[in-house]
Every structure is written in structure tokens, then in C-alpha cells.
Amino acid sequence: MANVVQISEAQRKRSYTSAEKLIEEVRNQIFRDGRSYKDVAALVKVSPTTIRNLASGKTIWPRPTTLFPTLNTLGLEMRLVKKGDRT
């Protein structure tokens, strides 16, 4: 299950503040691929500032219209799973 960010139900709260693992993976994947924020932004069709804010954690509630295309562009997918269920 490489490139899948698991966020367990226990980590999910009413706010999106426990997204550090997701943000870290987005940032790492951008750098791992040798891409710049500008490169990713062009593919996602958003501003480089939007990608930089997402990757830095400044954006706490990313819009699904930004988050999912960004993950897709980076070859990642996000799944919500119940605690203990890693399938």
C-alpha cells in the first residue's frame, strides 16, 4: 500500500487539525519527485501559493477541489479507515 495515506478514525476530529501526516506526505512526495510548487500547481490548475500553503500546513481546511487533484497529481490517494482496519 505504498503511496496511501492512512488517517484512522481516532486521528480524525471535528476539525482537520490532525492532518499533519497527510500534509507531510504531500510535501515529501513533491520533493521526492523533484517537482516545484509551481510545477504541481500548473498540473492541478491552482496557484503555486495554494500548493505551498497546503504542503506547509498553512491551509488547515483544503478544498476537496484542490486536495484530491493534488493527491492524484502526486500519485497519492486518501482513504478513511476505521481504527485497526488497514486493508
N, C-alpha and C positions, 0 to 999 in steps of 0.2 A: 504494500500500500504506500509506495513512495509517492511523494507529492500530494498527499491527502492530509489536510489539517484537521485533526480531531478536536472538537470542542465538546467536552462532556456536559451533561445536564447540570452537574454540580458546579461547573465553571460558569454557566450561563446565569445571569442575574437579570433583574428588571432593566438594568442599564447595560450598555455594551462596553462597560469599562474593563471587562476581563478578556479583551480581545488581544492581549499582548502577544500571545502565541501566534495568532493569525497575522498580526502586523509584522512580527519578527520574520515569519516565513515569507511574507510578501517582499519585505526588504532584502532578505537573504537571496531569494530567487532572482530579484532584479540584478543584484551584484554578481551572483553565481553565473548568470547568463552573459555578463559583461555589458549589460544594457544601461543606458542612462534613463533618468526620469523622462527626459524629452522623447526618447525612442518609444518607451512604453506608452506615454501619453498620446503619441501620434497614432499608435495602433488601437488604443482604447477610444480615441477621439475626445479627449479631455485635455485640460491644460497641464503642463508639467508641474505646476504648483499643486494641482489636485493630487497627482501621483505622489509628489514629495510629502504632502500633508498626510496622505494615507500611510505611506511607508514609515513616517516618523512617529505616527501615533497622534499627531495633532488633530486629525479628523477622528472624532470619537464615534460618530454615527455615520459611516459612509453610506451613500445611497446605493441601493441594490443595482441601479443602472450604471454605477461606477464600479462597485465592488466585484460583481460577477464577471463583467467583461475583463477587468484587470486580472482576476484569478485565471480566467480562461486564456488570456494572452500569455500568462506566465506558465501555463501548463498545470495549474493547480485546480482543485475542486474543494468545496467546503461541504461537509456533512455534519448534521447534528445527530448525535447518537446518545442513547441512554448510557448512564454510567455503567461500566462493566461490559458493555456491548461494543466490541471493536471490529465487528465484521463489516 
